[in-house]
């Protein structure tokens, strides 16, 4: 059994490749993210028994991560 412990979070990405973050622009997301969560997900998809130990907030992002 693989147990990954750490953050599960929601990520937003700038949809343009110009690298400018300090001016208004278009963002894509939210996307489920967090290195331990991604690791556990990939391990499970490869057939390993895997689990994630993480906490999420009591909000829409937390609900989406649990789903």
SEFIZA-3560 file (N, C-alpha, C; in Angstrom, 3 decimals):
REM SEFIZA-3560
<numar><xx>0.846</xx><yy>-1.185</yy><zz>0.000</zz><atom>N</atom></numar>
<numar><xx>0.000</xx><yy>0.000</yy><zz>0.000</zz><atom>CA</atom></numar>
<numar><xx>0.884</xx><yy>1.239</yy><zz>0.000</zz><atom>C</atom></numar>
<numar><xx>0.578</xx><yy>2.146</yy><zz>-0.898</zz><atom>N</atom></numar>
<numar><xx>1.262</xx><yy>3.440</yy><zz>-0.962</zz><atom>CA</atom></numar>
<numar><xx>0.376</xx><yy>4.464</yy><zz>-0.259</zz><atom>C</atom></numar>
<numar><xx>0.916</xx><yy>5.151</yy><zz>0.716</zz><atom>N</atom></numar>
<numar><xx>0.198</xx><yy>6.219</yy><zz>1.399</zz><atom>CA</atom></numar>
<numar><xx>0.933</xx><yy>7.525</yy><zz>1.148</zz><atom>C</atom></numar>
<numar><xx>0.295</xx><yy>8.429</yy><zz>0.441</zz><atom>N</atom></numar>
<numar><xx>0.844</xx><yy>9.765</yy><zz>0.204</zz><atom>CA</atom></numar>
<numar><xx>0.175</xx><yy>10.723</yy><zz>1.191</zz><atom>C</atom></numar>
<numar><xx>0.959</xx><yy>11.506</yy><zz>1.889</zz><atom>N</atom></numar>
<numar><xx>0.432</xx><yy>12.453</yy><zz>2.876</zz><atom>CA</atom></numar>
<numar><xx>0.914</xx><yy>13.846</yy><zz>2.494</zz><atom>C</atom></numar>
<numar><xx>-0.013</xx><yy>14.778</yy><zz>2.369</zz><atom>N</atom></numar>
<numar><xx>0.373</xx><yy>16.138</yy><zz>2.024</zz><atom>CA</atom></numar>
<numar><xx>-0.796</xx><yy>16.919</yy><zz>1.461</zz><atom>C</atom></numar>
<numar><xx>-0.470</xx><yy>17.936</yy><zz>0.704</zz><atom>N</atom></numar>
<numar><xx>-1.501</xx><yy>18.867</yy><zz>0.254</zz><atom>CA</atom></numar>
<numar><xx>-2.294</xx><yy>18.353</yy><zz>-0.949</zz><atom>C</atom></numar>
<numar><xx>-3.557</xx><yy>18.684</yy><zz>-0.907</zz><atom>N</atom></numar>
<numar><xx>-4.437</xx><yy>18.578</yy><zz>-2.074</zz><atom>CA</atom></numar>
<numar><xx>-4.961</xx><yy>19.996</yy><zz>-2.264</zz><atom>C</atom></numar>
<numar><xx>-4.828</xx><yy>20.544</yy><zz>-3.440</zz><atom>N</atom></numar>
<numar><xx>-5.203</xx><yy>21.939</yy><zz>-3.644</zz><atom>CA</atom></numar>
<numar><xx>-5.787</xx><yy>22.147</yy><zz>-5.031</zz><atom>C</atom></numar>
<numar><xx>-6.328</xx><yy>23.325</yy><zz>-5.229</zz><atom>N</atom></numar>
<numar><xx>-6.860</xx><yy>23.692</yy><zz>-6.539</zz><atom>CA</atom></numar>
<numar><xx>-5.890</xx><yy>24.682</yy><zz>-7.178</zz><atom>C</atom></numar>
<numar><xx>-5.651</xx><yy>24.491</yy><zz>-8.445</zz><atom>N</atom></numar>
<numar><xx>-4.660</xx><yy>25.283</yy><zz>-9.180</zz><atom>CA</atom></numar>
<numar><xx>-5.357</xx><yy>26.084</yy><zz>-10.282</zz><atom>C</atom></numar>
<numar><xx>-4.884</xx><yy>27.293</yy><zz>-10.481</zz><atom>N</atom></numar>
<numar><xx>-5.309</xx><yy>28.130</yy><zz>-11.602</zz><atom>CA</atom></numar>
<numar><xx>-4.079</xx><yy>28.404</yy><zz>-12.451</zz><atom>C</atom></numar>
<numar><xx>-4.268</xx><yy>28.422</yy><zz>-13.764</zz><atom>N</atom></numar>
<numar><xx>-3.147</xx><yy>28.685</yy><zz>-14.671</zz><atom>CA</atom></numar>
<numar><xx>-3.487</xx><yy>29.842</yy><zz>-15.599</zz><atom>C</atom></numar>
<numar><xx>-2.511</xx><yy>30.655</yy><zz>-15.868</zz><atom>N</atom></numar>
<numar><xx>-2.686</xx><yy>31.728</yy><zz>-16.849</zz><atom>CA</atom></numar>
<numar><xx>-2.855</xx><yy>31.073</yy><zz>-18.215</zz><atom>C</atom></numar>
<numar><xx>-3.853</xx><yy>31.479</yy><zz>-18.965</zz><atom>N</atom></numar>
<numar><xx>-4.127</xx><yy>30.823</yy><zz>-20.245</zz><atom>CA</atom></numar>
<numar><xx>-3.262</xx><yy>31.338</yy><zz>-21.385</zz><atom>C</atom></numar>
<numar><xx>-2.516</xx><yy>32.400</yy><zz>-21.136</zz><atom>N</atom></numar>
<numar><xx>-1.610</xx><yy>32.909</yy><zz>-22.158</zz><atom>CA</atom></numar>
<numar><xx>-0.175</xx><yy>32.555</yy><zz>-21.801</zz><atom>C</atom></numar>
<numar><xx>0.661</xx><yy>32.462</yy><zz>-22.800</zz><atom>N</atom></numar>
<numar><xx>2.055</xx><yy>32.062</yy><zz>-22.582</zz><atom>CA</atom></numar>
<numar><xx>2.990</xx><yy>33.251</yy><zz>-22.398</zz><atom>C</atom></numar>
<numar><xx>2.450</xx><yy>34.458</yy><zz>-22.217</zz><atom>N</atom></numar>
<numar><xx>3.317</xx><yy>35.633</yy><zz>-22.114</zz><atom>CA</atom></numar>
<numar><xx>4.008</xx><yy>35.755</yy><zz>-20.758</zz><atom>C</atom></numar>
<numar><xx>3.563</xx><yy>35.009</yy><zz>-19.759</zz><atom>N</atom></numar>
<numar><xx>4.194</xx><yy>35.024</yy><zz>-18.447</zz><atom>CA</atom></numar>
<numar><xx>3.832</xx><yy>36.204</yy><zz>-17.576</zz><atom>C</atom></numar>
<numar><xx>2.967</xx><yy>37.088</yy><zz>-18.049</zz><atom>N</atom></numar>
<numar><xx>2.587</xx><yy>38.273</yy><zz>-17.285</zz><atom>CA</atom></numar>
<numar><xx>1.522</xx><yy>37.879</yy><zz>-16.256</zz><atom>C</atom></numar>
<numar><xx>1.813</xx><yy>38.129</yy><zz>-14.981</zz><atom>N</atom></numar>
<numar><xx>0.882</xx><yy>37.778</yy><zz>-13.913</zz><atom>CA</atom></numar>
<numar><xx>0.332</xx><yy>38.982</yy><zz>-13.168</zz><atom>C</atom></numar>
<numar><xx>0.896</xx><yy>40.167</yy><zz>-13.388</zz><atom>N</atom></numar>
<numar><xx>0.525</xx><yy>41.333</yy><zz>-12.590</zz><atom>CA</atom></numar>
<numar><xx>-0.550</xx><yy>42.207</yy><zz>-13.236</zz><atom>C</atom></numar>
<numar><xx>-1.038</xx><yy>41.809</yy><zz>-14.395</zz><atom>N</atom></numar>
<numar><xx>-2.106</xx><yy>42.561</yy><zz>-15.052</zz><atom>CA</atom></numar>
<numar><xx>-3.300</xx><yy>41.641</yy><zz>-15.250</zz><atom>C</atom></numar>
<numar><xx>-4.501</xx><yy>42.229</yy><zz>-15.321</zz><atom>N</atom></numar>
<numar><xx>-5.675</xx><yy>41.391</yy><zz>-15.553</zz><atom>CA</atom></numar>
<numar><xx>-5.514</xx><yy>40.570</yy><zz>-16.832</zz><atom>C</atom></numar>
<numar><xx>-6.055</xx><yy>39.388</yy><zz>-16.801</zz><atom>N</atom></numar>
<numar><xx>-5.971</xx><yy>38.516</yy><zz>-17.964</zz><atom>CA</atom></numar>
<numar><xx>-6.855</xx><yy>37.308</yy><zz>-17.784</zz><atom>C</atom></numar>
<numar><xx>-6.737</xx><yy>36.370</yy><zz>-18.693</zz><atom>N</atom></numar>
<numar><xx>-7.569</xx><yy>35.168</yy><zz>-18.663</zz><atom>CA</atom></numar>
<numar><xx>-6.832</xx><yy>34.057</yy><zz>-17.918</zz><atom>C</atom></numar>
<numar><xx>-7.570</xx><yy>33.382</yy><zz>-17.030</zz><atom>N</atom></numar>
<numar><xx>-7.043</xx><yy>32.268</yy><zz>-16.253</zz><atom>CA</atom></numar>
<numar><xx>-7.888</xx><yy>31.035</yy><zz>-16.528</zz><atom>C</atom></numar>
<numar><xx>-7.271</xx><yy>29.881</yy><zz>-16.531</zz><atom>N</atom></numar>
<numar><xx>-7.975</xx><yy>28.611</yy><zz>-16.678</zz><atom>CA</atom></numar>
<numar><xx>-7.946</xx><yy>27.884</yy><zz>-15.347</zz><atom>C</atom></numar>
<numar><xx>-8.974</xx><yy>27.101</yy><zz>-15.108</zz><atom>N</atom></numar>
<numar><xx>-9.040</xx><yy>26.311</yy><zz>-13.883</zz><atom>CA</atom></numar>
<numar><xx>-10.406</xx><yy>26.455</yy><zz>-13.255</zz><atom>C</atom></numar>
<numar><xx>-10.566</xx><yy>25.964</yy><zz>-12.093</zz><atom>N</atom></numar>
<numar><xx>-9.567</xx><yy>25.332</yy><zz>-11.242</zz><atom>CA</atom></numar>
<numar><xx>-9.316</xx><yy>23.876</yy><zz>-11.640</zz><atom>C</atom></numar>
<numar><xx>-8.108</xx><yy>23.425</yy><zz>-11.348</zz><atom>N</atom></numar>
<numar><xx>-7.703</xx><yy>22.048</yy><zz>-11.591</zz><atom>CA</atom></numar>
<numar><xx>-7.249</xx><yy>21.446</yy><zz>-10.263</zz><atom>C</atom></numar>
<numar><xx>-7.631</xx><yy>20.202</yy><zz>-10.002</zz><atom>N</atom></numar>
<numar><xx>-7.137</xx><yy>19.510</yy><zz>-8.810</zz><atom>CA</atom></numar>
<numar><xx>-5.627</xx><yy>19.352</yy><zz>-8.953</zz><atom>C</atom></numar>
<numar><xx>-4.894</xx><yy>19.617</yy><zz>-7.872</zz><atom>N</atom></numar>
<numar><xx>-3.439</xx><yy>19.585</yy><zz>-7.935</zz><atom>CA</atom></numar>
<numar><xx>-2.860</xx><yy>19.267</yy><zz>-6.569</zz><atom>C</atom></numar>
<numar><xx>-1.564</xx><yy>19.425</yy><zz>-6.443</zz><atom>N</atom></numar>
<numar><xx>-0.825</xx><yy>19.119</yy><zz>-5.221</zz><atom>CA</atom></numar>
<numar><xx>0.011</xx><yy>17.874</yy><zz>-5.471</zz><atom>C</atom></numar>
<numar><xx>1.310</xx><yy>17.962</yy><zz>-5.276</zz><atom>N</atom></numar>
<numar><xx>2.211</xx><yy>16.857</yy><zz>-5.615</zz><atom>CA</atom></numar>
<numar><xx>1.825</xx><yy>15.525</yy><zz>-4.978</zz><atom>C</atom></numar>
<numar><xx>1.517</xx><yy>15.463</yy><zz>-3.672</zz><atom>N</atom></numar>
<numar><xx>1.142</xx><yy>14.171</yy><zz>-3.099</zz><atom>CA</atom></numar>
<numar><xx>-0.150</xx><yy>13.610</yy><zz>-3.700</zz><atom>C</atom></numar>
<numar><xx>-1.123</xx><yy>14.493</yy><zz>-3.974</zz><atom>N</atom></numar>
<numar><xx>-2.381</xx><yy>14.040</yy><zz>-4.567</zz><atom>CA</atom></numar>
<numar><xx>-2.164</xx><yy>13.508</yy><zz>-5.979</zz><atom>C</atom></numar>
<numar><xx>-1.353</xx><yy>14.187</yy><zz>-6.756</zz><atom>N</atom></numar>
<numar><xx>-1.055</xx><yy>13.727</yy><zz>-8.114</zz><atom>CA</atom></numar>
<numar><xx>-0.314</xx><yy>12.397</yy><zz>-8.061</zz><atom>C</atom></numar>
<numar><xx>0.661</xx><yy>12.268</yy><zz>-7.153</zz><atom>N</atom></numar>
<numar><xx>1.413</xx><yy>11.021</yy><zz>-7.010</zz><atom>CA</atom></numar>
<numar><xx>0.485</xx><yy>9.852</yy><zz>-6.684</zz><atom>C</atom></numar>
<numar><xx>-0.411</xx><yy>10.030</yy><zz>-5.701</zz><atom>N</atom></numar>
<numar><xx>-1.335</xx><yy>8.957</yy><zz>-5.322</zz><atom>CA</atom></numar>
<numar><xx>-2.259</xx><yy>8.598</yy><zz>-6.478</zz><atom>C</atom></numar>
<numar><xx>-2.727</xx><yy>9.591</yy><zz>-7.210</zz><atom>N</atom></numar>
<numar><xx>-3.615</xx><yy>9.351</yy><zz>-8.347</zz><atom>CA</atom></numar>
<numar><xx>-2.918</xx><yy>8.549</yy><zz>-9.437</zz><atom>C</atom></numar>
<numar><xx>-1.691</xx><yy>8.915</yy><zz>-9.762</zz><atom>N</atom></numar>
<numar><xx>-0.940</xx><yy>8.201</yy><zz>-10.802</zz><atom>CA</atom></numar>
<numar><xx>-0.619</xx><yy>6.776</yy><zz>-10.354</zz><atom>C</atom></numar>
<numar><xx>-0.213</xx><yy>6.604</yy><zz>-9.096</zz><atom>N</atom></numar>
<numar><xx>0.088</xx><yy>5.266</yy><zz>-8.586</zz><atom>CA</atom></numar>
<numar><xx>-1.143</xx><yy>4.369</yy><zz>-8.685</zz><atom>C</atom></numar>
<numar><xx>-2.312</xx><yy>4.902</yy><zz>-8.317</zz><atom>N</atom></numar>
<numar><xx>-3.548</xx><yy>4.120</yy><zz>-8.392</zz><atom>CA</atom></numar>
<numar><xx>-3.894</xx><yy>3.768</yy><zz>-9.839</zz><atom>C</atom></numar>
<numar><xx>-3.703</xx><yy>4.713</yy><zz>-10.743</zz><atom>N</atom></numar>
<numar><xx>-3.990</xx><yy>4.435</yy><zz>-12.166</zz><atom>CA</atom></numar>
<numar><xx>-3.057</xx><yy>3.385</yy><zz>-12.741</zz><atom>C</atom></numar>
<numar><xx>-1.860</xx><yy>3.266</yy><zz>-12.173</zz><atom>N</atom></numar>
<numar><xx>-0.910</xx><yy>2.246</yy><zz>-12.621</zz><atom>CA</atom></numar>
<numar><xx>-1.162</xx><yy>0.900</yy><zz>-11.945</zz><atom>C</atom></numar>
<numar><xx>-2.172</xx><yy>0.839</yy><zz>-11.080</zz><atom>N</atom></numar>
<numar><xx>-2.564</xx><yy>-0.425</yy><zz>-10.479</zz><atom>CA</atom></numar>
<numar><xx>-2.103</xx><yy>-0.649</yy><zz>-9.061</zz><atom>C</atom></numar>
<numar><xx>-1.369</xx><yy>0.272</yy><zz>-8.475</zz><atom>N</atom></numar>
<numar><xx>-0.905</xx><yy>0.108</yy><zz>-7.094</zz><atom>CA</atom></numar>
<numar><xx>-2.026</xx><yy>0.475</yy><zz>-6.124</zz><atom>C</atom></numar>
<numar><xx>-2.141</xx><yy>-0.253</yy><zz>-5.025</zz><atom>N</atom></numar>
<numar><xx>-3.093</xx><yy>0.192</yy><zz>-4.002</zz><atom>CA</atom></numar>
<numar><xx>-2.548</xx><yy>1.480</yy><zz>-3.380</zz><atom>C</atom></numar>
<numar><xx>-3.319</xx><yy>2.546</yy><zz>-3.440</zz><atom>N</atom></numar>
<numar><xx>-2.825</xx><yy>3.854</yy><zz>-3.003</zz><atom>CA</atom></numar>
<numar><xx>-3.905</xx><yy>4.594</yy><zz>-2.241</zz><atom>C</atom></numar>
<numar><xx>-3.469</xx><yy>5.450</yy><zz>-1.317</zz><atom>N</atom></numar>
<numar><xx>-4.375</xx><yy>6.294</yy><zz>-0.544</zz><atom>CA</atom></numar>
<numar><xx>-3.702</xx><yy>7.653</yy><zz>-0.355</zz><atom>C</atom></numar>
<numar><xx>-4.524</xx><yy>8.659</yy><zz>-0.081</zz><atom>N</atom></numar>
<numar><xx>-4.034</xx><yy>10.014</yy><zz>0.156</zz><atom>CA</atom></numar>
<numar><xx>-4.531</xx><yy>10.480</yy><zz>1.505</zz><atom>C</atom></numar>
<numar><xx>-3.625</xx><yy>10.964</yy><zz>2.332</zz><atom>N</atom></numar>
<numar><xx>-3.986</xx><yy>11.606</yy><zz>3.591</zz><atom>CA</atom></numar>
<numar><xx>-3.820</xx><yy>13.103</yy><zz>3.423</zz><atom>C</atom></numar>
<numar><xx>-4.928</xx><yy>13.830</yy><zz>3.406</zz><atom>N</atom></numar>
<numar><xx>-4.885</xx><yy>15.279</yy><zz>3.207</zz><atom>CA</atom></numar>
<numar><xx>-6.136</xx><yy>15.900</yy><zz>3.819</zz><atom>C</atom></numar>
<numar><xx>-6.094</xx><yy>17.173</yy><zz>4.083</zz><atom>N</atom></numar>
<numar><xx>-7.252</xx><yy>17.911</yy><zz>4.568</zz><atom>CA</atom></numar>
<numar><xx>-7.694</xx><yy>18.882</yy><zz>3.486</zz><atom>C</atom></numar>
<numar><xx>-8.994</xx><yy>19.117</yy><zz>3.423</zz><atom>N</atom></numar>
<numar><xx>-9.533</xx><yy>20.098</yy><zz>2.471</zz><atom>CA</atom></numar>
<numar><xx>-10.476</xx><yy>21.036</yy><zz>3.222</zz><atom>C</atom></numar>
<numar><xx>-10.697</xx><yy>22.194</yy><zz>2.657</zz><atom>N</atom></numar>
<numar><xx>-11.573</xx><yy>23.171</yy><zz>3.279</zz><atom>CA</atom></numar>
<numar><xx>-13.043</xx><yy>22.844</yy><zz>3.099</zz><atom>C</atom></numar>
<numar><xx>-13.858</xx><yy>23.449</yy><zz>3.931</zz><atom>N</atom></numar>
<numar><xx>-15.310</xx><yy>23.281</yy><zz>3.858</zz><atom>CA</atom></numar>
<numar><xx>-15.872</xx><yy>24.334</yy><zz>2.904</zz><atom>C</atom></numar>
<numar><xx>-15.533</xx><yy>24.202</yy><zz>1.629</zz><atom>N</atom></numar>
<numar><xx>-15.978</xx><yy>25.145</yy><zz>0.617</zz><atom>CA</atom></numar>
<numar><xx>-16.122</xx><yy>24.405</yy><zz>-0.721</zz><atom>C</atom></numar>
<numar><xx>-16.424</xx><yy>25.130</yy><zz>-1.774</zz><atom>N</atom></numar>
<numar><xx>-16.625</xx><yy>24.489</yy><zz>-3.083</zz><atom>CA</atom></numar>
<numar><xx>-15.361</xx><yy>23.830</yy><zz>-3.605</zz><atom>C</atom></numar>
<numar><xx>-14.193</xx><yy>24.409</yy><zz>-3.330</zz><atom>N</atom></numar>
<numar><xx>-12.942</xx><yy>23.778</yy><zz>-3.785</zz><atom>CA</atom></numar>
<numar><xx>-12.725</xx><yy>22.465</yy><zz>-3.033</zz><atom>C</atom></numar>
<numar><xx>-12.952</xx><yy>22.472</yy><zz>-1.732</zz><atom>N</atom></numar>
<numar><xx>-12.824</xx><yy>21.246</yy><zz>-0.953</zz><atom>CA</atom></numar>
<numar><xx>-13.779</xx><yy>20.177</yy><zz>-1.423</zz><atom>C</atom></numar>
<numar><xx>-15.028</xx><yy>20.555</yy><zz>-1.724</zz><atom>N</atom></numar>
<numar><xx>-16.008</xx><yy>19.599</yy><zz>-2.243</zz><atom>CA</atom></numar>
<numar><xx>-15.542</xx><yy>19.004</yy><zz>-3.567</zz><atom>C</atom></numar>
<numar><xx>-14.992</xx><yy>19.836</yy><zz>-4.443</zz><atom>N</atom></numar>
<numar><xx>-14.520</xx><yy>19.361</yy><zz>-5.743</zz><atom>CA</atom></numar>
<numar><xx>-13.341</xx><yy>18.404</yy><zz>-5.585</zz><atom>C</atom></numar>
<numar><xx>-12.449</xx><yy>18.666</yy><zz>-4.637</zz><atom>N</atom></numar>
<numar><xx>-11.308</xx><yy>17.779</yy><zz>-4.411</zz><atom>CA</atom></numar>
<numar><xx>-11.763</xx><yy>16.424</yy><zz>-3.893</zz><atom>C</atom></numar>
<numar><xx>-12.731</xx><yy>16.409</yy><zz>-2.984</zz><atom>N</atom></numar>
<numar><xx>-13.234</xx><yy>15.136</yy><zz>-2.454</zz><atom>CA</atom></numar>
<numar><xx>-13.933</xx><yy>14.351</yy><zz>-3.556</zz><atom>C</atom></numar>
<numar><xx>-14.669</xx><yy>15.038</yy><zz>-4.391</zz><atom>N</atom></numar>
<numar><xx>-15.383</xx><yy>14.376</yy><zz>-5.501</zz><atom>CA</atom></numar>
<numar><xx>-14.401</xx><yy>13.724</yy><zz>-6.446</zz><atom>C</atom></numar>
//
